[in-house]
Amino acid sequence: MSGNILNKIEQLSKKQKIIVSIIIITIILFAALAIYKSSKNHLLDRKEYKATVANITEASANFTSNEDMQKYITDWADNKGLNYSVDDANNIIFDRDASKRKKDVTPVIICVSYNWQTAEANAYSLATAELIASTKLRAGRYTVIFFNDELNTGYGYKHVSKQYFNDKSKVVYLDTGDKSYISVDSFNYTPNSISIPCEYVPVKCDSAVKIRITGIESGTVSAMIGSQPNPVNALSNVLTKLNNKSIIYQLTDVSIESQGNMYPSGIEATVLINSYNMGTLTSYLDERIKKFEKNYGGDFPDATYTYEVIDSPENFPAEAYSDKATSSLGMVLYTIKNGAYKFDKNNVIAEHEVDEVYALNCIHDLKYEDGKIKLSIGTAALNDAFAKQILTENATSAEFADASLSVGEKQAGLKNIRSRLFKELQFAYVKVNEISSSNVIIKTNTDKTFIPVGFLLDVNDKLDIVHLRQEETTAAIYTNTLLCFIKDQGNFLSL
């Protein structure tokens, strides 16, 4: 067959032979270019990435503090022979200088939170950060920062040095979730608290029940708050039941298992009641426990809802909250919305939909302190107007209960609508990955919560910040995109 083709070529005119030669050379060049492009744009070792995710997931089971997680990351870096620094805020920083020909290229900073309680859930993004930190690229300056974010307070973001950021820095914040997307828009955040004056008085009831909900897996407060076991609402339901039945009761020793700015992992409270009403209370608690196990037993196997009748005199409380303080606490818990706010047909705004979450209100802590019962609340909202609405409602709940609301400083959300980095990452994604009609670009979304990278706007308000949410099926693709993006900065045909 090849002989026949050669014979036919020999029969062609000189001009036709030139045209055929040009076509053949062009095909060869395109094939070579395709092979080169393929090797050039596949910088991620997928086997190594998969192993890194597995190692983080396995190690996370043994973390009991951020110190444990910090040691894991620095041990990994030491084993790799990587240079890094740990600052005063316990941020772990891998800073690579620009290669000789790319000294003037805009620096790229990859940000990821390290929080021992969310390490397993965030394993893919932590692995992405590790792979970028350990890959030597001929690129402009690029920095990978593992931010200390224990209890989701943003501590590391608030205290990082300004030396890593300039007015042109491109910042990519990574985390992991159920759905992948890219975002330049997040909720703002306002800490606030309600204080209820409280005195201790002698116990007048003859029986007591200690209620305990514990073992709830904590996490970052998000639009999924409604699917999370809510220990505060569970206590509110008990108090509401007693009030509706006009049962005399007292309350004492209420405390939340607070996890900072994350979901509470439990609550404990002692309800004092007269013995002739004990059956009503315990029957109700039995019903609530069955419902709790039915609703959450599958997704939260370690969560438990129990109660204990206090029989021994030495364990019986000597004092309880005053009736006024107990009534005020019950009123606050009943009237405040501890959960997600969603648009309905009457208040939905442009570019949003009915049933879409526009604000979150979460009670993070509840404790007696210095003559007051104090509820610590985190309020996140789509914009300032909705934040004001929720805070006004919180103030109204406090006012009805003869309590007071204190509002902390509001942290602005991410509003990077004109982001050049957003366009560059989308371009890099299309350029370096095999795509289909279903994933031609990275899907865009609004973060329906506050993300801690927003604190970096206090470090430098000119930063170009993008949030890249990963999930299992996209994590490797996004990691390869970031590696190629960093490498190609300053090259011809890169944005």
C-alpha positions in Angstrom: 0.0 0.0 0.0 2.8 2.4 0.9 4.4 1.5 -2.5 1.2 2.5 -4.3 1.2 5.9 -2.4 4.8 6.6 -3.3 4.2 5.7 -7.0 1.2 8.1 -7.1 3.3 10.9 -5.5 6.0 10.3 -8.2 3.4 10.9 -10.9 2.4 14.3 -9.4 3.7 17.5 -10.9 6.4 19.5 -9.2 3.9 22.0 -7.9 1.6 19.3 -6.6 4.6 17.6 -4.9 5.4 20.9 -3.1 1.8 21.2 -1.8 1.8 17.6 -0.6 5.1 18.1 1.2 3.8 21.2 2.9 0.7 19.3 4.0 2.7 16.4 5.4 5.1 18.7 7.2 2.2 20.7 8.7 0.6 17.5 10.0 3.9 16.4 11.6 4.3 19.8 13.2 0.8 19.8 14.6 1.2 16.3 15.9 4.5 17.3 17.6 2.9 20.4 19.0 0.0 18.4 20.3 2.4 16.0 22.1 4.4 18.9 23.5 1.3 20.7 24.6 0.0 17.6 26.3 3.2 17.0 28.3 3.5 20.8 29.0 0.0 21.1 30.3 -0.1 18.0 32.5 2.0 19.0 35.5 0.2 17.0 38.1 1.2 13.5 39.1 -2.3 12.1 39.8 -0.9 9.1 41.7 1.0 11.3 44.0 -2.0 13.6 44.4 -4.3 10.7 45.3 -1.7 9.4 47.8 -1.4 12.8 49.4 -5.2 13.0 49.9 -5.1 9.5 51.4 -2.3 10.5 53.8 -4.0 13.6 55.0 -7.3 11.8 55.5 -5.6 9.0 57.5 -3.5 11.4 59.6 -6.6 13.6 60.4 -8.1 10.8 62.5 -5.3 11.4 65.1 -5.4 15.2 65.2 -6.6 16.6 68.5 -5.4 20.2 68.1 -4.0 22.5 65.5 -0.6 21.9 66.9 -0.9 18.3 65.8 -1.9 19.4 62.3 0.9 21.9 62.1 3.4 19.3 63.0 2.0 17.0 60.3 2.4 19.6 57.6 5.9 20.7 58.7 7.0 17.0 59.0 5.8 16.5 55.5 7.8 19.5 54.3 10.9 18.4 56.1 10.7 14.9 54.5 10.4 16.7 51.1 13.4 18.9 51.9 11.3 22.0 51.4 12.0 25.5 52.7 9.3 27.1 54.8 8.7 29.5 57.7 6.2 29.5 60.5 5.1 33.0 61.6 3.9 34.3 65.0 0.3 33.4 64.0 1.4 29.8 63.3 0.8 30.2 59.6 3.0 27.8 57.5 4.5 29.7 54.5 6.2 28.2 51.5 7.6 31.2 49.5 9.3 30.5 46.1 11.3 33.2 44.5 10.7 34.1 40.8 12.9 32.4 38.2 15.5 34.6 36.5 13.3 35.6 33.5 10.1 36.2 35.5 11.2 38.6 38.2 8.5 41.1 37.1 5.6 38.7 36.9 2.8 39.4 39.3 3.1 37.1 42.3 0.5 34.4 43.0 -0.5 33.4 46.5 -2.3 30.1 47.2 -4.3 30.1 50.5 -5.7 27.2 52.4 -7.0 27.0 56.0 -5.6 24.4 58.4 -8.1 23.5 61.1 -7.7 20.1 62.7 -11.5 19.7 63.0 -12.1 20.1 59.3 -8.9 18.4 58.0 -10.6 15.3 56.7 -13.4 17.3 55.0 -10.8 19.6 53.4 -8.3 16.9 52.4 -8.4 17.6 48.7 -7.6 21.3 49.1 -4.9 20.7 51.6 -3.4 18.1 49.1 -3.6 20.7 46.3 -1.7 23.2 48.4 0.9 20.6 49.3 1.5 19.6 45.7 1.8 23.2 44.6 4.2 24.0 47.4 6.4 21.0 46.6 6.5 21.5 42.8 9.4 23.6 41.5 8.1 25.7 38.5 9.9 28.1 36.3 7.5 30.9 37.2 7.1 34.2 38.9 7.1 34.4 42.6 4.5 32.1 44.1 3.6 31.5 47.7 1.6 28.8 49.4 0.2 29.7 52.8 -1.4 27.2 55.2 -3.4 29.6 57.4 -3.9 28.8 61.1 -7.7 28.8 61.3 -8.5 26.9 64.4 -12.1 27.2 65.5 -12.7 29.1 62.2 -11.8 32.4 63.8 -9.6 33.6 60.9 -6.7 34.2 63.4 -4.0 33.4 60.9 -5.5 35.6 58.2 -5.8 38.5 60.5 -2.2 38.4 61.6 -0.3 37.5 58.5 2.5 39.8 57.4 1.9 42.3 54.7 5.3 41.4 53.1 3.7 38.5 51.1 1.2 40.8 49.4 1.4 43.8 47.1 -1.2 45.8 45.2 -1.1 43.4 42.2 -1.0 40.1 44.0 -3.3 37.3 42.7 -4.8 35.3 45.6 -6.5 32.0 45.2 -8.3 30.6 48.3 -9.0 26.9 48.3 -11.4 24.7 50.1 -13.5 21.6 49.6 -17.2 21.0 49.4 -20.0 19.0 47.8 -20.0 21.1 44.6 -17.1 22.7 42.8 -17.2 26.3 41.6 -15.3 29.6 41.4 -16.5 32.6 43.3 -15.6 36.3 43.7 -18.5 37.1 45.9 -19.2 36.0 49.6 -21.3 37.0 52.6 -20.2 39.6 55.1 -19.9 38.7 58.8 -20.9 40.4 62.0 -20.3 39.0 65.5 -22.9 39.9 68.0 -24.1 38.8 71.4 -27.1 38.9 73.7 -26.7 39.5 77.4 -29.4 38.5 79.9 -29.0 39.7 83.5 -29.0 36.6 85.7 -29.0 36.0 89.5 -28.8 32.7 91.2 -31.7 31.8 93.6 -32.4 28.8 95.8 -33.9 25.7 94.2 -37.6 25.3 94.9 -38.4 22.2 92.8 -37.9 18.7 94.2 -36.6 16.9 91.1 -34.0 17.5 88.4 -33.1 16.2 84.9 -29.7 16.7 83.2 -30.2 16.9 79.5 -27.1 16.3 77.3 -26.6 16.5 73.5 -23.1 15.8 72.4 -20.9 14.2 69.8 -22.1 16.4 66.9 -19.5 16.8 64.2 -18.6 20.4 64.0 -17.9 22.3 60.8 -18.0 25.7 59.1 -21.4 27.4 59.2 -22.9 27.3 55.8 -26.1 27.2 53.8 -26.4 23.6 55.0 -27.1 24.7 58.6 -30.6 23.3 58.4 -29.3 19.8 58.0 -27.0 20.0 61.0 -28.2 18.8 64.5 -29.0 22.0 66.3 -28.5 21.6 70.1 -29.6 25.1 70.9 -32.9 24.7 69.2 -33.3 21.3 70.9 -33.1 23.0 74.3 -35.5 25.7 73.1 -38.0 23.1 72.2 -37.9 21.6 75.7 -38.4 25.0 77.4 -41.3 25.8 75.0 -43.0 22.5 75.8 -42.8 23.2 79.5 -44.1 26.8 79.0 -47.0 25.6 76.8 -48.0 23.0 79.5 -47.7 25.7 82.2 -45.3 23.5 84.1 -43.3 25.2 86.9 -39.6 24.6 86.3 -36.2 26.1 86.9 -33.0 26.1 84.9 -29.3 25.9 85.7 -25.9 24.9 84.4 -26.6 25.6 80.7 -23.5 25.4 78.6 -22.8 24.9 74.9 -19.9 22.8 73.6 -18.6 25.7 71.7 -16.3 25.3 68.7 -15.5 29.0 68.1 -17.2 30.2 65.0 -18.2 26.8 63.8 -21.3 24.7 64.6 -21.6 23.9 68.4 -20.9 20.2 69.0 -23.4 19.8 71.9 -25.2 21.4 74.8 -25.9 20.5 78.5 -28.6 21.9 80.8 -30.2 20.9 84.1 -34.0 21.3 84.3 -35.5 21.4 87.8 -39.1 20.3 88.1 -41.5 19.0 90.6 -41.8 15.2 90.9 -45.5 15.2 89.9 -44.6 16.6 86.5 -41.6 14.3 85.9 -43.5 11.9 83.8 -44.6 14.6 81.4 -41.0 15.8 80.9 -39.4 12.4 80.5 -42.1 11.2 78.1 -41.5 14.3 76.0 -37.7 13.8 76.1 -38.1 10.1 75.0 -40.1 11.3 72.0 -37.5 13.9 71.1 -34.6 11.4 71.4 -36.3 9.0 69.0 -36.9 11.7 66.5 -33.3 12.9 66.9 -31.9 9.4 66.2 -34.2 9.0 63.2 -33.2 12.3 61.7 -29.5 12.3 62.4 -28.4 8.7 63.2 -27.2 8.1 59.7 -25.2 11.2 58.9 -24.1 11.9 62.5 -23.5 8.5 64.0 -21.6 9.9 67.0 -24.3 12.4 68.0 -26.3 11.4 71.1 -29.3 12.9 72.9 -29.7 11.7 76.4 -31.1 12.7 79.8 -30.4 11.6 83.4 -32.7 12.0 86.3 -30.6 13.3 89.2 -31.4 11.1 92.2 -28.3 11.5 94.5 -28.5 14.5 96.9 -24.8 15.4 96.4 -25.4 16.0 92.7 -28.7 17.9 93.1 -28.2 21.6 92.3 -28.4 24.0 95.2 -29.1 27.1 93.1 -30.8 27.9 89.8 -31.2 30.9 87.5 -33.8 33.4 88.6 -37.3 33.0 87.1 -36.8 36.2 85.2 -33.5 35.1 83.7 -35.0 31.7 82.8 -38.0 33.3 81.2 -35.8 35.8 79.3 -33.6 33.0 78.0 -36.6 31.0 76.9 -38.0 34.0 75.1 -34.7 34.7 73.3 -34.3 31.1 72.1 -37.9 31.0 71.0 -37.9 34.3 69.0 -34.5 34.4 67.5 -33.9 32.6 64.2 -31.0 30.3 64.7 -30.5 29.0 61.1 -30.7 30.1 57.5 -32.8 32.9 55.9 -34.1 32.1 52.4 -35.7 34.3 49.8 -39.4 34.0 49.2 -41.5 35.5 46.4 -41.9 38.7 48.4 -38.3 39.6 49.0 -36.3 37.9 46.3 -33.9 40.3 44.5 -32.5 40.4 41.0 -30.1 37.6 40.0 -31.3 35.4 42.9 -34.0 32.8 43.3 -36.8 31.8 45.7 -35.5 29.4 48.4 -31.9 30.6 47.9 -30.1 31.4 51.2 -29.3 35.0 51.7 -28.3 35.1 55.4 -27.1 32.9 58.2 -27.7 33.4 62.0 -25.9 30.9 64.2 -25.7 30.8 68.0 -22.1 29.7 68.6 -22.0 29.8 72.4 -24.2 30.1 75.5 -22.8 30.4 79.0 -23.2 32.2 82.4 -20.5 34.8 83.0 -20.2 37.7 85.4 -23.8 37.9 86.4 -25.1 37.4 82.9 -26.2 34.6 80.5 -24.4 35.4 77.3 -25.3 34.1 73.8 -22.6 34.6 71.2 -23.9 34.8 67.6 -22.4 35.0 64.2 -24.4 36.7 61.5 -23.5 36.4 57.8 -25.4 38.0 55.0 -25.4 38.6 51.3 -25.2 42.4 51.6 -25.3 45.2 54.2 -29.0 45.6 54.0 -29.7 42.0 54.9 -27.1 42.1 57.6 -28.9 45.1 59.1 -32.2 43.2 58.9 -31.0 40.2 60.8 -29.2 42.3 63.5 -32.4 44.3 63.9 -34.3 41.1 64.4 -31.7 39.9 67.0 -32.1 43.2 68.8 -35.9 42.8 68.8 -35.6 39.3 70.3 -33.3 40.8 73.0 -35.6 43.7 73.7 -38.7 41.4 74.1 -36.7 39.5 76.7 -35.4 42.5 78.7 -31.9 41.7 77.4 -29.4 43.7 75.4 -27.7 43.2 72.1 -24.1 44.1 71.5 -22.8 44.3 67.9 -19.1 43.8 67.0 -17.3 45.1 64.0 -18.6 43.9 60.6 -16.2 42.2 58.3 -16.8 42.9 54.7 -17.4 40.0 52.4 -15.5 39.3 49.1 -16.9 41.5 46.3 -14.3 41.1 43.6 -16.7 41.5 40.6 -14.1 42.9 38.2 -11.5 40.3 38.9 -8.9 39.8 36.2 -7.7 36.6 38.0 -11.2 35.1 37.6 -10.8 35.4 33.8 -7.3 34.1 33.8 -8.2 31.0 35.8 -11.1 30.3 33.5 -8.8 30.7 30.5 -6.2 28.4 32.0 -8.8 25.8 32.8 -10.0 25.7 29.2 -6.4 25.8 27.9 -4.9 22.9 29.8 -7.7 20.4 30.5 -9.8 18.1 28.4 -13.3 19.5 28.5 -16.7 18.6 27.4 -19.9 20.5 26.8 -20.9 20.0 30.5 -17.7 21.5 31.9 -16.5 24.0 29.3 -15.8 26.5 32.1 -15.6 26.4 35.9 -19.1 27.0 37.2 -19.6 30.4 39.0 -21.4 30.8 42.3 -21.8 33.1 45.3 -20.4 31.9 48.6 -23.4 31.6 50.9 -21.2 32.1 54.0 -18.3 34.2 55.0 -14.9 32.9 53.9 -11.9 33.8 56.0 -9.8 35.0 53.1 -11.9 38.1 53.3 -9.8 39.1 56.3 -6.9 39.6 53.8 -8.7 42.7 52.5 -7.7 44.3 55.8 -4.1 43.5 54.9 -4.4 45.0 51.4 -7.7 46.0 50.0 -6.4 46.0 46.4 -5.8 42.2 46.3 -7.4 40.3 43.4 -8.9 37.4 45.3 -10.8 34.4 43.9 -12.2 31.4 45.8 -11.9 28.0 44.2 -14.2 25.4 45.7 -13.1 21.8 44.9 -14.8 18.4 45.3 -13.6 14.9 44.7 -14.2 14.7 40.9 -12.7 18.1 40.1 -9.9 18.4 42.6 -7.1 16.9 40.4 -8.2 19.0 37.4 -8.2 22.2 39.4 -4.8 21.4 40.9 -3.4 20.9 37.4 -5.0 24.1 36.3 -3.4 26.0 39.1 0.1 24.5 38.4 -0.1 25.4 34.7 -1.6 28.9 35.5 1.3 29.7 37.9 3.9 28.4 35.4 2.4 30.2 32.4 2.2 33.6 34.1 4.3 36.0 32.0 4.4 33.7 28.9 3.3 34.7 25.4 -0.4 34.0 25.0 -1.1 33.9 28.7 -3.6 36.4 29.9 
